[in-house]
Amino acid sequence: MQRNPIPIFQFLSRPFDLSDKGWLLLACGDFSARDYNCMTISWGSLGFVWGRPFAQVFVRPQRYTYQFMEKYPTFTLSAFTNEYRQALDLLGGKSGRDSDKLAEAGLTPVAASSVAAPCFVEAELVIECRKIYWSDFDPTHFIDQKIDRNYPTQDYHRNYFGEILAISGAGRFAQNA
């Protein structure tokens, strides 16, 4: 899909549609070294902190993607049209540790424009980020104790903030270009 650059401060989106309803594909690693992995996410946020536009993502330590997030300084977030929902479901439910899940999902990784992490030919939107912060969830800080129900095995997420360096879009995101 041909995407066009979108100036960061002109990017328009419906954040709840991007993450909760639409899901995003988080990819990290180094495309040129062929050392990367991806996983579907539905938790995250976009905003502005420390004078920078940022994307926030969460990864549990047992996920294969976690080791790539720890090893590499950049990541991408990709959004797709509904026709890729089944592929995103597969990428969220299978581990890249056990198989070539990208090939199975039918997605094509390509070089991003400004970071080492890959993006995808089929993506309608790509957000490219450089990690600037991480923290681990601490259950003693949960004010609403119902949150802990998300962690029956106490596998608390690591929270990553990435400074947004580039955005490109097509399709429903083309009006942003």
C-alpha positions as CSV (number, residue, x, y, z in Angstrom):
1,M,0.0,0.0,0.0
2,Q,1.3,3.4,-0.9
3,R,1.5,5.6,2.3
4,N,2.3,9.3,2.4
5,P,4.1,11.1,5.2
6,I,1.9,12.8,7.7
7,P,3.3,15.7,9.7
8,I,3.2,14.5,13.3
9,F,1.2,17.5,14.6
10,Q,-1.3,17.2,11.7
11,F,-2.1,13.6,12.4
12,L,-5.8,13.0,13.1
13,S,-7.1,9.7,14.6
14,R,-9.7,8.2,16.8
15,P,-7.5,6.8,19.5
16,F,-10.0,4.3,20.8
17,D,-10.6,2.9,17.3
18,L,-6.9,2.6,16.7
19,S,-6.1,0.5,19.7
20,D,-9.2,-1.2,21.2
21,K,-11.4,-1.7,18.2
22,G,-8.8,-1.8,15.4
23,W,-5.8,-3.3,17.1
24,L,-2.3,-2.4,16.2
25,L,0.7,-4.5,15.2
26,L,3.8,-3.7,17.3
27,A,7.0,-4.6,15.6
28,C,10.5,-4.2,17.0
29,G,14.0,-5.3,16.1
30,D,16.2,-4.6,13.1
31,F,14.7,-5.2,9.6
32,S,18.1,-5.0,7.8
33,A,19.6,-7.6,10.2
34,R,16.4,-9.8,9.7
35,D,16.1,-9.9,13.5
36,Y,12.7,-8.7,14.5
37,N,9.3,-9.8,15.8
38,C,5.8,-8.5,16.0
39,M,2.6,-8.9,18.1
40,T,-0.9,-7.5,17.9
41,I,-1.7,-5.1,20.7
42,S,-4.9,-3.5,21.8
43,W,-3.6,-1.5,24.8
44,G,-1.7,1.7,24.3
45,S,-1.9,5.5,23.9
46,L,-0.8,8.4,21.9
47,G,0.0,11.8,23.4
48,F,2.5,14.4,24.3
49,V,5.0,14.2,27.2
50,W,8.4,15.7,28.0
51,G,7.9,18.1,25.1
52,R,7.6,15.2,22.6
53,P,4.9,13.3,20.8
54,F,4.8,9.7,22.1
55,A,3.2,6.3,21.7
56,Q,2.9,4.1,24.7
57,V,2.7,0.3,24.5
58,F,2.6,-2.6,27.0
59,V,4.3,-6.0,26.6
60,R,4.3,-8.9,29.1
61,P,7.7,-10.4,29.9
62,Q,6.8,-13.9,28.6
63,R,6.0,-12.6,25.1
64,Y,8.7,-13.3,22.5
65,T,8.4,-9.7,21.4
66,Y,9.6,-8.6,24.9
67,Q,13.2,-9.6,24.2
68,F,13.2,-7.5,21.0
69,M,11.7,-4.5,22.9
70,E,14.5,-4.9,25.4
71,K,17.3,-5.4,22.8
72,Y,16.4,-2.7,20.2
73,P,15.8,1.0,20.5
74,T,13.0,1.4,18.1
75,F,9.5,0.1,17.3
76,T,6.7,0.6,14.9
77,L,2.9,0.5,15.3
78,S,0.9,-0.4,12.2
79,A,-2.8,-0.2,11.6
80,F,-4.6,-2.2,8.9
81,T,-8.0,-2.4,7.2
82,N,-10.5,-4.9,8.5
83,E,-9.6,-7.4,5.8
84,Y,-6.4,-8.1,7.9
85,R,-8.3,-8.8,11.1
86,Q,-7.7,-12.5,10.9
87,A,-4.0,-11.9,10.3
88,L,-3.8,-9.7,13.4
89,D,-5.7,-12.3,15.4
90,L,-3.1,-14.9,14.4
91,L,-0.2,-12.5,15.2
92,G,-1.6,-11.8,18.6
93,G,-2.2,-15.4,19.5
94,K,0.9,-17.2,18.1
95,S,4.5,-16.8,19.2
96,G,7.2,-16.0,16.7
97,R,9.4,-18.2,18.8
98,D,7.6,-21.3,17.5
99,S,6.9,-20.5,13.8
100,D,7.2,-17.9,11.0
101,K,3.9,-16.4,12.0
102,L,4.3,-13.4,9.6
103,A,4.5,-15.7,6.6
104,E,1.5,-17.6,8.0
105,A,-0.4,-14.3,8.4
106,G,0.5,-13.2,4.9
107,L,2.0,-9.9,5.8
108,T,5.1,-8.4,4.2
109,P,7.7,-6.7,6.4
110,V,9.6,-3.8,4.8
111,A,12.0,-1.2,6.0
112,A,10.5,1.8,7.9
113,S,11.4,5.3,6.8
114,S,13.3,6.4,9.9
115,V,13.8,3.5,12.3
116,A,15.4,0.1,12.2
117,A,12.2,-1.8,13.2
118,P,10.1,-3.0,10.3
119,C,6.7,-1.9,9.1
120,F,4.4,-3.7,6.7
121,V,3.5,-3.2,3.0
122,E,-0.2,-3.9,3.8
123,A,-0.4,-1.3,6.6
124,E,-2.7,1.6,6.2
125,L,-0.9,3.6,9.0
126,V,2.6,3.4,10.3
127,I,3.9,5.2,13.4
128,E,7.6,5.0,13.9
129,C,9.1,5.4,17.4
130,R,12.3,5.5,19.4
131,K,12.1,4.2,23.0
132,I,12.6,7.0,25.6
133,Y,11.2,5.4,28.8
134,W,10.1,2.1,30.4
135,S,8.6,1.0,33.7
136,D,7.1,-2.2,35.1
137,F,3.6,-2.3,36.5
138,D,3.6,-2.4,40.2
139,P,0.4,-4.0,41.6
140,T,0.8,-2.1,44.9
141,H,0.0,1.1,42.8
142,F,-3.3,-0.2,41.5
143,I,-5.9,2.1,43.1
144,D,-8.7,0.0,41.6
145,Q,-8.0,-3.5,42.8
146,K,-10.1,-5.0,39.9
147,I,-7.1,-4.2,37.6
148,D,-5.2,-7.1,39.2
149,R,-7.7,-9.5,37.7
150,N,-5.9,-9.0,34.5
151,Y,-2.9,-10.7,36.1
152,P,-3.8,-14.1,37.5
153,T,-0.2,-15.3,37.2
154,Q,1.3,-11.9,38.2
155,D,2.9,-11.4,34.8
156,Y,2.7,-7.6,34.9
157,H,3.3,-5.7,31.7
158,R,6.3,-3.5,31.0
159,N,5.3,-0.1,29.8
160,Y,7.3,1.6,27.0
161,F,7.1,5.1,25.8
162,G,8.4,5.8,22.3
163,E,9.0,9.2,20.9
164,I,7.1,9.4,17.6
165,L,9.6,10.2,14.8
166,A,7.5,9.6,11.7
167,I,3.9,8.8,10.6
168,S,2.7,7.7,7.2
169,G,-0.8,6.9,6.1
170,A,-3.1,5.9,3.3
171,G,-6.8,4.9,3.0
172,R,-8.8,6.2,5.9
173,F,-5.6,8.1,7.1
174,A,-4.9,9.7,3.7
175,Q,-6.9,12.9,4.7
176,N,-4.1,13.5,7.2
177,A,-1.5,13.8,4.5
